[in-house]
Amino acid sequence: MANDQSAQQPVWTKGERQLFRFAFLYFLIQAVPLDWKFYRDLFTIDWGTYYYRDLFNLSRYAPHFFGPVDTFANWAVVALIAIIGTIVWSLRDSKRTDYNELYYWLRVVLRYRLAIGVIAYGFIKLFPLQAPLPSISNLNTHYGDFTAWKLFSLSLGVVPSYESFLGLVEILGGLLLLNRKTTTIGTLIIIPFLGNIFMSNLAYEGGEYIYSFLLTTFALVLFAFDAVRLFRLVSLEQPTAPNRFQPVFKEQWQRYGRLALKSAFIFFAVFLYGYKTHAAYKTGPYLFPQTPGLPGAAGIYDVAEFTLAGKSIPYSNTDSVRWQDVVFETWNTISIKSNRPVILDRANIEQIHRDDTSRTYEQAGSAGRHYYSYQIDSIKHVLTLKNRNPNYPNEMLRLHYDQAGRQITLSGLNENRDSVYAVLHKINKKYLLNEAAKAGLRGTLKL
């Protein structure tokens, strides 16, 4: 399989051969899916609207041995398996002088595994979906009521052009990995990029630090192939010969097969995935529900009157049951601000869900407000509310609504089955984020 230049490669030392055996087994287990569920999902992929969702979820594969959440304990198991395999391999293949061919194929596997990983994330940044613009509820939540990771996400979401730039960089690095000759350039882009993501996740308590570090290790292995030669050439200014080892495909089916597989990867992982992601961007952020809310109700409302169990309660910032304000989103979410404590939903892992009930981004990492999805009975004028926070699985409210201009009156039963009555007045509130977008660079911003 190798060309004649393989004979010019130096003989590997015993330590190098043992280290390679371990690295080959370790990274092969980390990169190549061995879980049957992966192939079940692969062969049942949605080729329609949610193709980008299914491919994104598949691209995040990592071997799990301990529950659904990835931990470094899974890496330890992979390393243990690789150590055992290295011992057996060393005993049965002690006379081998080099592993140039296997090293080449390991790099091929890591190149494409890393490429799909960064490209999948790159497109949901290029079309700013990963960190969307804040919702009305987010814009009316105190800064201190957000977790560090939610603040990071919201800060990225308010600058979609910068988010798109990050996605473009990530995609560029991934595309460079698809050609053997530009792989090192791609890793020089990806390593600092993924390193920054890893550090950001640590600093802001994000949930992607393990996966981002896994991709970083793939990039480091690929960069190591040329690292010594680059150091000699750039730092020591010494003559350096490139490693020109490559396989030779003698059979016609091998050459055409290689071309077909590469073309298929580029079509499905780049062009089709990019097209479907752009189409999803046009329909709205996947992190927010898609079911429309009460027509004409979107906005923030002051709670002018509030009665609980027949007792009128005046406005108070400290009362645990008195509503302070209510937000109707454009989708079917109502958020209620009160002094009632919130058990935080600490979900901080990137996920793309198909159903609205699983889309918890709007309240994840946010205290100070309780978020409810609602169903509308337009005939009886009844809203059936259900708390979106998974920590309140049984909390429901059934409220009759009367919508008149800028006023909405709600009456019914709350989560404790007590009667509740609230008169809501819509506030004509302007947001700096929206006004700045309207003004652009053309004039003075006035609120």
TORRO-793203 format. One record per residue: x, y, z of N, C-alpha, C in turn; residue in three letters. Coordinates in steps of 0.2 Angstrom, whole numbers, plus 5000, padded with zeros to 4 digits. Layout:
! residues N
XYZXYZXYZALA
...
***
This chain:
! residues 447
500449945000500050005000500450065000MET
501050065003501450125003501950134997ALA
502050204996502550214990503250204992ASN
503650214987504450194988504750234993ASP
504450294995504850335000504750305007GLN
504350255008504250225015504950195017SER
505350175012505950145013506450195016ALA
506350255015506750305018506650325025GLN
506050305027505850325034506350285039GLN
506550325045506950285050506550235053PRO
506950185056506650135060506450165067VAL
505850145069505650165075505950135081TRP
506050165087506350145093505850095096THR
506050055101505550015104505050055108LYS
505250115111504850155115504350195110GLY
504550215104504050245100503550195097GLU
503750125096503250075094502750065099ARG
502950065106502450045111502050105112GLN
502250165112501850225113501350235107LEU
501550215101501050215095500550165096PHE
500750105098500150055100499650075104ARG
499850105110499350135115498950195111PHE
499350235108498950295105498450275100ALA
498650225096498250205091497650175093PHE
497650125098497050095101496650145105LEU
496950195109496650245113496250285108TYR
496550315103496150365099495650335095PHE
495850275093495350235088494650225092LEU
494750205099494150195103493750255104ILE
494150315105493850375106493450405100GLN
493750395094493550425088493050385084ALA
493050315084492650275080492050245084VAL
491450265082490850235086490850165087PRO
490850145093490750065095490050055098LEU
489650105099489050095102488550085097ASP
488150025098487650005093487050065092TRP
486950105097486450155097486650205092LYS
487350215091487550265086487350245079PHE
487350185077487250155071486450155070TYR
486150145075485350145075485150215073ARG
485450265076485250335075485450355068ASP
486050325066486350345059485850315054LEU
485650255054485150225049484450255050PHE
484250285055483650315055483650395055THR
484150415052484250495052483650525048ILE
483450585050482950625047483250655041ASP
483050645035483250675029482950745028TRP
482450755032482050815031482250875035GLY
481750915038481950975042482450965047THR
482450905051482850895056483450855055TYR
483650855048484350825047484850855050TYR
484850925051485450955054485450935062TYR
484850925065484850905072485150835073ARG
484950785069485150725069485950715068ASP
486150755063486950745061487350785067LEU
487050835069487450865075487450825081PHE
486950785083486950745088487450685087ASN
487450655081487850605079488650625079LEU
488750695078489450715077489750725084SER
489350725090489550735096489650665100ARG
489750615096489850545099490450545103TYR
490450515109491050495113490850435117ALA
491350395118491150325121490950345129PRO
490350315131490150325137490050255141HIS
490350255147490350185151489950205157PHE
489850265159489550285166489050335165PHE
488450315163487850355162487850405156GLY
487350445156487250485149487750545149PRO
487950565155488450625155489150605155VAL
489450645150490150625149490650645155ASP
491050605157491550625162492250595160THR
492750615164493450595162493550525164PHE
493050495168493050425170493050385164ALA
492650405159492550365153493250365149ASN
493650415150494350415147494750365150TRP
494650365157495050315160494950245158ALA
494350225157494150165155494450145148VAL
494450195143494750195137495450185137VAL
495750215142496550215143496650145145ALA
496250115150496350045153496349995147LEU
495850005143495749955137496349955133ILE
496550025131497150035127497750005130ALA
497850005136498449985140498449905139ILE
497949875140497849805139498049775132ILE
497749815128497849805121498549815118GLY
498849865121499549875120500049815122THR
499849795128500249735131500249675126ILE
499549655124499449595120499749615113VAL
499649675110499949685104500749685104TRP
501049705109501749705109502049635110SER
501649595113501949525114501849485107LEU
501349505103501249465097501549495091ARG
501749555091502049595086502749635088ASP
503149595091503749625093504349635088SER
504249605082504749615077504649675072LYS
504049705073503849755068504349815069ARG
504649845064505049905064504749965064THR
504149975061503850035061503050025060ASP
502750085061501950085059501750145055TYR
502150155050502050215046501350205043ASN
501150145040500450145037499950155042GLU
499950115048499450125053499450195055LEU
499950235056500050305058499650345053TYR
499750335047499350365041498650365042TYR
498350295043497650285043497350315050TRP
497750315055497550345062497450415060LEU
497850455057497750525055497150535051ARG
497050485046496450495042495850495047VAL
495750445051495150435055495150505060VAL
495650525063495650585067495450645063LEU
495750655057495550715053494850715051ARG
494550665049493850665048493350665054TYR
493550635059493250645066493250715068ARG
493850745068493850815071493450865066LEU
493550845059493250895055492450895056ALA
492150835057491450835058491250865064ILE
491650865069491550895076491550965075GLY
492050995072492051065072491551095067VAL
491451065061491051085056490351085059ILE
490151035063489451035065489351095070ALA
489751115074489751165078489751235074TYR
490251235069490351295065489751325062GLY
489351275059488751305056488151325060PHE
488151305066487651325071487851395074ILE
488451415073488751475075488651525069LYS
488851495063488851535057488151565056LEU
487651525056486951545057486751555064PHE
486851615067486851615075486251585078PRO
486351515079485851475082486051455089LEU
486651445090486951415096486851465102GLN
486951525101486751575106486351625103ALA
485651615104485151665101485151735104PRO
484751775101484651845105484251825111LEU
484351865116483951855123483151865122PRO
482851825125482051825125481851885129SER
481251905129480951965133481051945140ILE
480951885142481051865149481751875151SER
482251855147482951865148483151935149ASN
482851985145482952055145482652085152LEU
482252055155481952075161482052035167ASN
482652005167482951965173483552005175THR
483652005182484152035185484851995183HIS
485352035182486052005180486251955185TYR
486151965191486351925196485951855197GLY
485351855193484951795193485151745188ASP
485651755184485951715179486551675182PHE
486651615180487251575181487751605176THR
488451585178488951615174488951595167ALA
488751525166488651505159488151535155TRP
487551545158487051585155487251655153LYS
487551685157487851755155488251755149LEU
488751705149489151695143488751685137PHE
488251645137487851625131487451685129SER
487151725134486851785132487251835129LEU
487851845132488351895130488551875122SER
488651815121488751795114488151805109LEU
487551795112486951805108486851875106GLY
487051925110486851995108487352015102VAL
487851975100488251995095488251945089VAL
487751935086487651885081488251885076PRO
488451945074488951945069489651915071SER
489751925077490351895080490351825081TYR
489751795083489551725083489651695076GLU
489451725071489451705064490251705062SER
490651755064491351755063491651685066PHE
491451675072491751615076491551555072LEU
490951545069490751495066491151485059GLY
491351545056491651535050492351515051LEU
492751535056493351515058493351435059VAL
492851415063492851345064492751305058GLU
492251325054492151285047492851285043ILE
493151345043493751345039494251295041LEU
494351295048494851245051494651175049GLY
493951155049493751095048493851075041GLY
493751125036493851105029494551095027LEU
495051125031495751115029495951045031LEU
495551015036495750945038495550895033LEU
495150915028494950865023495450855018LEU
495950895018496550885013497150865017ASN
497550815016498150795020498650845020ARG
498750885014499250935014499150995018LYS
498451015020498251075023498051055030THR
498150995033497950975039498351015045THR
498951025044499351055049499151125050THR
498951165044498651235044498051235048ILE
497651175046496951175050497051165057GLY
497551125059497651115067497851185070THR
498251215066498551285069497951335070LEU
497351325067496751365068496351335073ILE
496251265073495851235078496051235085ILE
496751215086496951205093496851275097ILE
497051335095496851385099496151405100PRO
495751385095495051395095494751355100PHE
494851285100494551235104494851245111LEU
495551265112495751285118495451335122GLY
495251385118494851445121494151425123ASN
493851375119493151345121493251305127ILE
493751265128493951225134493951275140PHE
494351325139494551375145493851405147MET
493451425142492851465143492351425147SER
492351355145491851315149492151305156ASN
492751305157493051295164492851355168LEU
492951415165492951475168492151495170ALA
491751475165491051495166490551435167TYR
490951385170490551325172490051295167GLU
490351285161489951255155490051185155GLY
489651155151489551075151489951045146GLY
490251085141490651055135491351055136GLU
491651065142492351065143492650995141TYR
492350935143492650875141492650855134ILE
492050875131492050865123492550905120TYR
492550975122493051015118493750995119SER
493850965125494550945126494750885122PHE
494250835121494250775117494450795110LEU
494150845107494250875101494950905100LEU
495150935106495850965106496350915106THR
496250855109496750805109496850775102THR
496250775098496350745091496750795087PHE
496650865088497050915085497750905086ALA
497950895093498650895095498950835092LEU
498650775091498950715088499050735081VAL
498650765078498750785070499250835070LEU
499350885074499850935074500550905075PHE
500550855080501150825082501550795076ALA
501150775071501450745065502050785062PHE
501850855062502350895059502650945064ASP
502550935070502750985075503550985075ALA
503850935076504550935076504850965070VAL
504650945064504950975058504751055058ARG
504251075060504051145060504551185065LEU
504651155071505151185075505851185073PHE
506051135069506751135066506751185061ARG
506251195057506251245051506151315054LEU
505651325058505551395060505951425065VAL
506051385071506451405077507151395076SER
507351335074508151325073508351345066LEU
507951355061508151375055508651325052GLU
508451255052508851205050508451175044GLN
508851145039508451105033508051055036PRO
507451045033506950995036506650965030THR
506650895030506250865024505550845027ALA
505050855022504450835024504350755024PRO
503850735028503650665028503150655022ASN
503350625017502950615011502650545011ARG
502650505016502250445016501550445014PHE
501350405010500650405008500450335005GLN
499850315005499650245003499650254995PRO
499750194992499650194984499050144983VAL
498550174980497950124978498050104971PHE
498250034971498450004964497749984961LYS
497249964964496649944961496150004959GLU
495850004954495450054952494850064957GLN
494550014959494050024964494250054970TRP
494850044972495150084978495150154977GLN
495450174971495450244969494750284969ARG
494350244965493650274965493250274971TYR
493350224975493050214982493250274986GLY
493950284986494150334991493850404989ARG
493850414982493550484980492750484981LEU
492450424981491750424982491550444990ALA
491950404994491850415001492050495003LEU
492550515001492750585002492150635000LYS
491950624994491450664991490750664995SER
490650604997489950595001490050625007ALA
490650625011490750655017490650735016PHE
490950765011490850835010490150855008ILE
489850815004489150835002488650825009PHE
488750775012488250765018488450805024PHE
489050815025489350845032489450925031ALA
489450945024489651015023489051045019VAL
488851025013488351065009487651045012PHE
487450985013486850975015486650995022LEU
487150985026487151005033487051085034TYR
487551115030487451185030486851215027GLY
486551185022485951205019485351195024TYR
485351135027484851125032484851165038LYS
485451185040485551225046485351295044THR
485451325038485251385036484451385036HIS
484151335034483451335033483151335040ALA
483451305045483251305052483351375055ALA
483851405053483951475055483351525053TYR
483151515047482551555044481951545048LYS
481851485051481251465055481251495062THR
481851505065481951535072482351485076GLY
482651515081483151475085482851415088PRO
483251365087483051295089483051285097TYR
483351335100483351335108482651355111LEU
482251395107481651425109481051375106PHE
480551375110479951335107479651365101PRO
479351325096479151355090478351365090GLN
477951335095477251345095477051415097THR
476651445092476451525093476151535100PRO
476251595103475951615109475251645108GLY
474951675113474351705112474351765108LEU
473951775102474051825097474051895100PRO
474551935099474552005101474752015108GLY
474951965111475051975119475851985120ALA
476251975116476951975117477152035120ALA
477552035126477752095129477852085137GLY
478052135141478052135148477452165151ILE
477152145156476552165159476652185167TYR
476452245169476452255176475852225179ASP
475952195185475352165188475052215193VAL
474552255190474252305194473752285200ALA
473452225199473052205204473152125205GLU
473252105211473352035212472952005218PHE
472551955217472151925223472251855223THR
472451825229472551755230472051735236LEU
471751685234471251645239470751705241ALA
470551745237470051795239470351855243GLY
471051855244471351915248471751955243LYS
471652015243472052065239472752075242SER
473252075238473952075240474252135236ILE
474452185240474752245237475452225234PRO
475752275229476352255226476952255231TYR
477352205231477952195235478452155232SER
479052185233479652145231479852085235ASN
479652085241479852025245479351975246THR
478651985244478151935245478351875241ASP
478251815243478451755240477851735235SER
477251755236476751735231476451795227VAL
476551855228476351905224476751915218ARG
476351915212476751925206476951995205TRP
477552005202477752075201477652095194GLN
477852055189477752065182477651995179ASP
477352005173477251945169477451955162VAL
477851905159478051915152477651865147VAL
477451885142477151845137477651845131PHE
477951785129478451785124478051775117GLU
478351785111478051775105477851695104THR
478151655107477951585107477651565114TRP
477451505115476951495120477351485127ASN
477651535129477951535136477651605139THR
477551595146477351645150477851635156ILE
478151695158478651695164478351745169SER
478351725175478151765180478651775185ILE
478751845187479251865192478951875198LYS
479251845203479051855210479651835215SER
479551845221480051825226480051755228ASN
479651715224479651645226480251605223ARG
480651575227481251545225481251495219PRO
481751495215481751455209482351395210VAL
482151335209482651285209482951285202ILE
483551305202483851315195483851255191LEU
483751265185483851205179484551225177ASP
485051185178485751195177485951155170ARG
485451145166485651115159486151165156ALA
486751145154487251185150487651145145ASN
487251095142487551055137487251075130ILE
487551085125487251095119486851045116GLU
486151055115485750995113485251035108GLN
485050995103484551015098483950965099ILE
483450995101482850955102482250965097HIS
481950915095481350925090480750945094ARG
480550925100479950945103480051005108ASP
479551045108479551105112479651095120ASP
479351035122479451025129480151015132THR
480550995127481250975129481751045128SER
481451095125481851155124481851195130ARG
482351195135482251225141482851285142THR
483051305136483651355136483351415139TYR
482751435138482551505140482551505148GLU
482451455152482451465159483051425162GLN
483451395158484051355161484551415163ALA
484751405169485251445172485051515174GLY
484351515175484051585176483551575182SER
483651615187483251625193482851685193ALA
482451695198482051755198481351755194GLY
481251705190480651695186480451625185ARG
479851615185479551545184479351545177HIS
479551495173479351495166478851435165TYR
478251455161477751405160477551405152TYR
477551345150477251335143476451335144SER
476151355139475351355139475051335133TYR
474451305134474051285129473451335129GLN
473151355123472651405122471951365120ILE
471451375124470751365122470451425120ASP
470451445114470251505111469451515112SER
469151455112468351455113468151475120ILE
468451435125468251455132468751505135LYS
469251535131469651585134470051555140HIS
470351495139470751465145471451455143VAL
471851475147472651455146472751405152LEU
473051345149473251295154474051295154THR
474351315160475051325160475351265164LEU
475951255161476351195164477051225165LYS
477351215171478051245173478551205168ASN
478951245164479451215160480051185164ARG
480151215170480751185174480651115176ASN
481151075174481050995175481050985183PRO
481251035187481251025194480551035197ASN
480051055193479351065195478851025190TYR
478950965190478650925184477850925185PRO
477550935191476850925192476550995193ASN
476851045192476551115193476151135187GLU
475551155188475051175183474551225185MET
474451275181473951325182473351325177LEU
472751335179472251345174471951405174ARG
472051455170471851525170471351545164LEU
470851575166470351605161470651675159HIS
470651695153470951755151470451805148TYR
470551865149470151915145470651965143ASP
470651975136471152015133470752075130GLN
470952135132470652195130471152255129ALA
471352265123471852315121472552295125GLY
472852335129473452325132473352295139ARG
472752275140472652245147472452165146GLN
472652125151472452055151472252035158ILE
471752005159471451985165471551915166THR
471851885171471851815172471551795178LEU
471151745178470851715184470751645184SER
470851605189470851535190471151505196GLY
471451445195471851415200472551415199LEU
472951425204473651425204473951355205ASN
474551345206474851275207474651245214GLU
474451285219474251255225473451245225ASN
473151255219472451255219472051305222ARG
472351365224472051425227471851465221ASP
471251505222471051545217471551605216SER
471651625210472051685209471751725204VAL
471851795205471551845200472151895199TYR
472251915193472751965191472552005186ALA
472652075186472552115181473252145178VAL
473352125172474052145169473952205164LEU
474452255165474452305161475152305157HIS
475052305150475652305146476052365146LYS
476752355147477252415148477552425141ILE
477452485139477752505133478552515134ASN
478852465134479652465136480052455130LYS
480552495129481052495124481652455126LYS
481952425122482652385124483152415120TYR
483752425124484352455120484552415115LEU
484552345116484752295110484352305104LEU
483652315105483252315099483352385096ASN
483352435100483452505097484052515093GLU
484652485096485252495093485252455086ALA
484952405086484852365079484452405074ALA
483952445077483552485072483952545070LYS
484352575075484652635073485252625069ALA
485652565070486252545066486752595067GLY
487052625062487552675062487352735059LEU
486752745058486452805055486252865059ARG
486152855065485952915069486052905077GLY
485752945080485752945088485252895090THR
485452865096485052815099484652855104LEU
483952845104483552875109483052825112LYS
483052825119482552785122482052825125LEU
***
